Amino acid sequence: MTRIAAVHGALAPHRHDQCEITDMVARTCLPAGTERGVLDRLHRGARVIARHMTLPLERYEVLDGFGAANDVFIQAATDMGAKAVREALRLAGLSATDVDMLIFTSVTGIAAPSIDARVAGRLGLRPDVKRLPMFGLGCAGGAAGLSRAHDYLLGRPDQVAVLLSVELCSLTFQRDDASLANMVATGLFGDGAAAVVACGARRDGEAGGPTIVDTRSRLYPESGRVMGWEIRSSGFQVVLDPEIPDVVRRHLADDVEGFLGDHGLKPKDVSAWVCHPGGPRVLEAVGEALDLPDGALDVTWRHLADVGNLSSSSVLHVLRDTLATRRPPAGTPGLLLAMGPGFACELVLLRW
């Protein structure tokens, strides 16, 4: 089995209370003279206290066009990503030259050479390091990245894989867009990164975390329009359908129960649920669909309140916080899960 040797989460430098961000969004997204009652209600309903952002708030009011935002993404993602990987390797007791595979996931900017190539050069990874940049998985990217690292290490159990997620969601906020989807997104998403160091079964001696037992991916038919991007000249225009919680209620229980059942487990056997914070209505749908006990998603709810939804990085932050604040009993099963565009679900079975 693959062992998670270290998890490090990072946040963008500028932290703002939710009310400050709401005021900025009102100035930049709503037409002059428009009542902001709906915006205020949606932002309060996100149950987010504060978020971290890549730029000072006033910069968003003059950041104009996809190219300008993406230039900021490339620079900031490289800086934040390099720091996250460096710290994760330090926590694992490894050096940059120990890395055999670097996986990168993001859905909030694009680059060629990709961010992983830039980070590899910045940190001095070996010239023969394998790279796998992944785009388009959205909030599911962190869980999917862990799964792909596990796939790789099953075939190379003496090697080390690093997963890097960087999501600078604030750079995708659309100026002059008063749509409900943009109002929801500007109230929910924040900026952050996470790096995970994973070691194959024959790689001994590194700092110990949970092992990855198995993974499963589910792609739901006829649901491609419930979440994603519309690519415009202004950048990434968010697609968020109110149907998302209903999709979760229809499918998640069967998927989780079937996956656990293949390993002789039931949901009640899971000692910790490492769940992506899709938003209040999605989290409520997860709890209802799986009939989870009170408190099962407390770590996820706290993450949502403290920093918002960091897209693919969030579930990795929740994993880190679970290990730090309420480490489950050794040998018990855990389940990491996240959902994203497709519409899709990623499940990772852990053993603590």
C-alpha positions as CSV (number, residue, x, y, z in Angstrom):
1,M,0.0,0.0,0.0
2,T,1.0,3.6,-0.6
3,R,1.9,5.6,2.6
4,I,1.2,9.3,2.9
5,A,4.4,10.5,4.5
6,A,3.5,14.2,4.8
7,V,0.7,16.7,4.0
8,H,1.3,20.5,4.0
9,G,-1.3,23.1,3.4
10,A,-0.6,26.7,2.4
11,L,-2.8,29.8,2.1
12,A,-2.6,33.0,0.0
13,P,-1.1,36.0,1.8
14,H,-4.1,38.4,2.0
15,R,-6.8,37.4,4.6
16,H,-10.1,39.2,4.5
17,D,-13.3,38.9,6.5
18,Q,-16.3,37.8,4.4
19,C,-18.0,41.2,4.7
20,E,-14.9,42.9,3.1
21,I,-15.0,40.5,0.2
22,T,-18.7,41.0,-0.2
23,D,-18.3,44.8,-0.4
24,M,-15.6,44.3,-3.1
25,V,-17.8,42.0,-5.1
26,A,-20.7,44.5,-4.9
27,R,-18.5,47.2,-6.4
28,T,-17.0,45.1,-9.2
29,C,-19.9,42.8,-10.2
30,L,-23.2,44.5,-9.6
31,P,-24.4,47.3,-12.0
32,A,-24.4,50.7,-10.5
33,G,-27.5,51.3,-8.4
34,T,-28.4,47.6,-8.1
35,E,-29.8,46.4,-4.8
36,R,-27.3,44.0,-3.2
37,G,-29.7,42.1,-0.9
38,V,-29.4,38.9,-2.9
39,L,-25.6,39.1,-2.9
40,D,-25.5,39.7,0.8
41,R,-27.8,36.8,1.5
42,L,-25.8,34.4,-0.7
43,H,-22.5,35.4,0.9
44,R,-23.9,35.0,4.4
45,G,-25.4,31.7,3.4
46,A,-21.9,30.3,2.4
47,R,-21.1,30.1,6.1
48,V,-17.6,31.4,5.5
49,I,-16.0,33.7,8.1
50,A,-12.9,34.8,6.2
51,R,-10.8,33.8,3.1
52,H,-7.3,34.2,1.8
53,M,-6.7,35.9,-1.5
54,T,-3.7,36.2,-3.8
55,L,-4.0,40.0,-4.3
56,P,-5.0,42.9,-2.1
57,L,-8.7,43.5,-2.5
58,E,-8.3,46.8,-4.4
59,R,-6.3,45.0,-7.1
60,Y,-9.3,42.9,-8.1
61,E,-11.2,46.0,-9.1
62,V,-8.7,46.9,-11.8
63,L,-7.5,43.4,-12.8
64,D,-8.7,43.3,-16.4
65,G,-8.9,40.4,-18.7
66,F,-8.0,36.7,-18.8
67,G,-4.3,37.4,-19.7
68,A,-3.7,39.7,-16.8
69,A,-5.3,37.3,-14.3
70,N,-3.5,34.3,-15.8
71,D,-0.1,36.1,-15.6
72,V,-0.7,36.6,-11.8
73,F,-1.7,32.9,-11.6
74,I,1.5,31.7,-13.1
75,Q,3.7,33.7,-10.8
76,A,1.8,33.2,-7.6
77,A,1.1,29.5,-8.3
78,T,4.8,28.8,-8.9
79,D,5.8,30.7,-5.7
80,M,3.2,29.1,-3.5
81,G,3.6,25.7,-5.0
82,A,7.4,25.6,-4.5
83,K,7.0,26.6,-0.9
84,A,4.3,24.0,-0.3
85,V,6.4,21.2,-1.9
86,R,9.5,22.2,-0.1
87,E,7.8,22.2,3.3
88,A,6.0,18.8,2.7
89,L,9.4,17.2,1.7
90,R,10.9,18.7,4.9
91,L,8.1,17.2,7.0
92,A,8.6,13.8,5.3
93,G,12.4,13.9,5.9
94,L,13.1,13.9,2.2
95,S,15.0,16.1,-0.3
96,A,14.0,17.4,-3.7
97,T,16.2,14.8,-5.4
98,D,14.2,12.0,-3.8
99,V,11.1,12.8,-5.9
100,D,10.4,10.4,-8.7
101,M,7.0,11.7,-9.8
102,L,5.4,15.2,-9.5
103,I,1.7,15.4,-10.1
104,F,0.1,18.9,-10.4
105,T,-3.6,19.8,-10.3
106,S,-5.4,23.1,-10.7
107,V,-8.5,24.4,-12.4
108,T,-7.9,28.2,-11.8
109,G,-5.2,29.0,-14.4
110,I,-3.2,27.5,-17.2
111,A,0.5,27.5,-18.1
112,A,2.9,26.0,-20.6
113,P,5.5,25.1,-19.4
114,S,3.1,23.9,-16.7
115,I,3.4,24.9,-13.0
116,D,5.0,21.6,-12.1
117,A,7.8,22.1,-14.5
118,R,8.5,25.6,-13.1
119,V,8.4,24.2,-9.5
120,A,10.7,21.4,-10.5
121,G,13.3,23.9,-11.7
122,R,12.8,26.2,-8.7
123,L,13.4,23.3,-6.2
124,G,16.1,21.4,-8.1
125,L,14.2,18.2,-8.7
126,R,16.1,15.6,-10.8
127,P,16.1,16.1,-14.5
128,D,14.5,12.6,-14.9
129,V,11.5,13.4,-12.7
130,K,8.2,12.3,-14.2
131,R,5.5,15.0,-14.3
132,L,1.7,14.7,-14.6
133,P,-0.1,18.0,-14.9
134,M,-3.9,17.6,-14.5
135,F,-6.5,20.3,-15.4
136,G,-10.3,20.2,-15.4
137,L,-11.0,18.0,-12.3
138,G,-11.9,21.0,-10.2
139,C,-12.7,20.3,-6.6
140,A,-12.1,16.6,-7.1
141,G,-8.5,17.1,-8.3
142,G,-6.9,16.6,-4.8
143,A,-8.6,13.2,-4.3
144,A,-7.9,12.2,-8.0
145,G,-4.3,13.3,-7.6
146,L,-3.9,11.0,-4.6
147,S,-5.4,8.2,-6.6
148,R,-3.0,8.7,-9.5
149,A,-0.1,8.9,-7.1
150,H,-1.2,5.5,-5.7
151,D,-1.6,4.0,-9.1
152,Y,2.0,5.1,-10.0
153,L,3.5,3.8,-6.7
154,L,1.7,0.4,-7.0
155,G,4.0,-0.2,-10.0
156,R,7.1,1.4,-8.5
157,P,6.9,0.6,-4.7
158,D,10.4,1.9,-4.0
159,Q,9.7,5.4,-5.3
160,V,8.3,8.7,-4.0
161,A,5.5,10.7,-5.6
162,V,4.5,14.3,-4.7
163,L,1.1,15.7,-5.4
164,L,0.8,19.5,-5.6
165,S,-2.5,21.4,-5.8
166,V,-2.7,25.2,-6.2
167,E,-6.0,26.9,-6.6
168,L,-6.2,30.7,-6.9
169,C,-9.9,30.9,-7.2
170,S,-10.2,34.7,-6.6
171,L,-8.4,35.2,-10.0
172,T,-11.4,33.7,-11.7
173,F,-14.0,36.0,-10.2
174,Q,-15.8,37.7,-13.1
175,R,-16.2,41.5,-13.1
176,D,-19.5,42.9,-14.2
177,D,-21.1,39.5,-13.8
178,A,-24.2,39.6,-11.6
179,S,-25.3,36.0,-12.3
180,L,-26.3,33.9,-9.4
181,A,-23.5,31.4,-10.1
182,N,-20.9,34.2,-9.9
183,M,-22.5,35.6,-6.7
184,V,-22.3,32.1,-5.1
185,A,-18.7,31.5,-6.3
186,T,-17.4,34.9,-5.1
187,G,-18.9,34.1,-1.6
188,L,-17.5,30.6,-1.3
189,F,-14.1,30.1,-2.9
190,G,-10.6,31.1,-1.6
191,D,-7.0,30.8,-2.5
192,G,-4.6,28.1,-1.3
193,A,-2.3,25.2,-2.0
194,A,-1.4,21.8,-0.7
195,A,1.4,19.3,-1.2
196,V,1.3,15.6,-0.3
197,V,4.4,13.3,-0.2
198,A,3.5,9.7,-0.9
199,C,5.9,6.7,-0.6
200,G,5.6,3.3,-2.1
201,A,5.3,0.1,0.0
202,R,9.0,-0.7,-0.2
203,R,10.1,2.8,0.7
204,D,10.7,2.6,4.4
205,G,11.8,5.1,7.1
206,E,9.9,8.3,6.1
207,A,7.5,10.0,8.4
208,G,4.3,8.0,8.8
209,G,0.8,8.9,7.9
210,P,-2.2,6.8,6.7
211,T,-1.9,4.3,3.9
212,I,-3.9,4.3,0.7
213,V,-5.7,1.0,0.4
214,D,-7.7,1.5,-2.7
215,T,-9.4,4.2,-4.9
216,R,-12.5,4.5,-7.0
217,S,-13.7,7.1,-9.6
218,R,-17.3,7.6,-10.6
219,L,-18.4,9.7,-13.6
220,Y,-22.2,10.4,-13.6
221,P,-24.0,10.4,-17.0
222,E,-26.1,13.3,-18.2
223,S,-24.5,15.7,-15.6
224,G,-21.9,17.5,-17.5
225,R,-23.7,20.9,-17.2
226,V,-24.0,21.0,-13.4
227,M,-20.5,22.3,-12.7
228,G,-17.5,23.6,-14.6
229,W,-16.3,26.6,-16.6
230,E,-17.5,28.6,-19.6
231,I,-14.3,29.9,-21.2
232,R,-14.8,33.6,-22.1
233,S,-12.5,36.4,-23.2
234,S,-12.7,37.6,-19.6
235,G,-11.6,34.2,-18.3
236,F,-13.3,31.3,-16.5
237,Q,-17.0,32.0,-16.0
238,V,-18.3,29.6,-13.4
239,V,-21.1,27.0,-14.0
240,L,-22.8,26.0,-10.7
241,D,-26.2,24.4,-11.0
242,P,-28.5,24.3,-8.0
243,E,-29.0,20.6,-8.8
244,I,-25.6,19.6,-7.4
245,P,-26.9,18.6,-3.9
246,D,-29.6,16.5,-5.6
247,V,-27.0,14.7,-7.7
248,V,-25.1,13.9,-4.5
249,R,-28.3,12.5,-2.8
250,R,-29.0,10.3,-5.8
251,H,-25.6,8.7,-6.3
252,L,-23.2,9.1,-3.4
253,A,-24.6,6.5,-0.9
254,D,-24.6,3.7,-3.5
255,D,-21.1,4.5,-4.6
256,V,-19.7,4.7,-1.1
257,E,-21.5,1.6,0.2
258,G,-20.4,-0.4,-2.9
259,F,-16.8,0.7,-2.6
260,L,-16.6,0.0,1.2
261,G,-18.4,-3.3,0.7
262,D,-15.8,-4.5,-1.7
263,H,-13.4,-4.3,1.3
264,G,-15.8,-5.9,3.8
265,L,-16.7,-2.5,5.3
266,K,-19.8,-0.5,6.0
267,P,-20.1,3.3,6.5
268,K,-20.4,2.8,10.3
269,D,-16.9,1.3,10.2
270,V,-15.2,4.5,9.0
271,S,-13.4,6.2,11.8
272,A,-12.9,9.5,10.0
273,W,-14.6,11.2,7.0
274,V,-12.2,13.4,5.0
275,C,-14.7,15.3,2.9
276,H,-14.3,18.2,0.5
277,P,-16.2,21.3,1.6
278,G,-18.3,21.9,-1.5
279,G,-20.5,24.3,0.3
280,P,-23.2,24.2,3.0
281,R,-25.9,22.6,0.8
282,V,-23.5,20.0,-0.6
283,L,-22.1,19.1,2.8
284,E,-25.7,18.8,4.2
285,A,-26.5,16.5,1.2
286,V,-23.4,14.3,1.9
287,G,-24.4,13.9,5.6
288,E,-27.9,13.0,4.7
289,A,-27.0,10.6,1.8
290,L,-24.6,8.7,4.0
291,D,-26.6,9.0,7.2
292,L,-23.5,10.3,9.0
293,P,-23.6,10.8,12.8
294,D,-23.4,14.3,14.3
295,G,-19.9,15.6,14.2
296,A,-18.7,13.3,11.4
297,L,-17.9,16.3,9.1
298,D,-16.8,18.8,11.8
299,V,-13.3,19.1,10.4
300,T,-14.7,20.0,7.0
301,W,-17.2,22.5,8.4
302,R,-14.4,24.2,10.3
303,H,-12.3,24.4,7.2
304,L,-15.1,25.9,5.2
305,A,-15.7,28.6,7.9
306,D,-12.0,29.4,8.3
307,V,-10.9,29.7,4.7
308,G,-13.7,28.8,2.3
309,N,-13.6,26.3,-0.5
310,L,-10.1,26.0,-2.0
311,S,-11.2,23.8,-4.8
312,S,-8.9,20.8,-5.2
313,S,-6.7,21.9,-2.3
314,S,-9.4,21.8,0.3
315,V,-9.7,18.0,0.8
316,L,-6.0,17.9,1.3
317,H,-6.2,20.6,4.0
318,V,-9.0,18.6,5.6
319,L,-6.7,15.5,5.5
320,R,-4.0,17.5,7.2
321,D,-6.3,18.9,9.8
322,T,-7.8,15.4,10.5
323,L,-4.3,14.1,11.2
324,A,-3.4,17.1,13.4
325,T,-6.6,17.6,15.4
326,R,-8.4,14.3,15.7
327,R,-6.1,11.5,14.5
328,P,-8.2,8.4,14.2
329,P,-7.2,5.1,16.0
330,A,-4.4,3.2,14.3
331,G,-5.5,0.5,11.9
332,T,-9.1,1.9,11.4
333,P,-10.4,2.8,8.0
334,G,-11.0,6.3,6.7
335,L,-12.6,7.6,3.6
336,L,-11.5,10.7,1.6
337,L,-14.0,11.9,-0.9
338,A,-14.4,14.9,-3.2
339,M,-16.7,15.8,-6.1
340,G,-16.1,18.0,-9.2
341,P,-16.9,18.7,-12.8
342,G,-17.9,15.8,-14.9
343,F,-20.0,15.5,-12.7
344,A,-17.7,13.1,-10.9
345,C,-16.8,11.6,-7.5
346,E,-13.4,10.5,-6.3
347,L,-13.1,8.1,-3.3
348,V,-9.9,7.1,-1.5
349,L,-9.9,4.4,1.1
350,L,-7.4,5.1,3.9
351,R,-6.1,3.1,6.8
352,W,-4.9,5.2,9.7
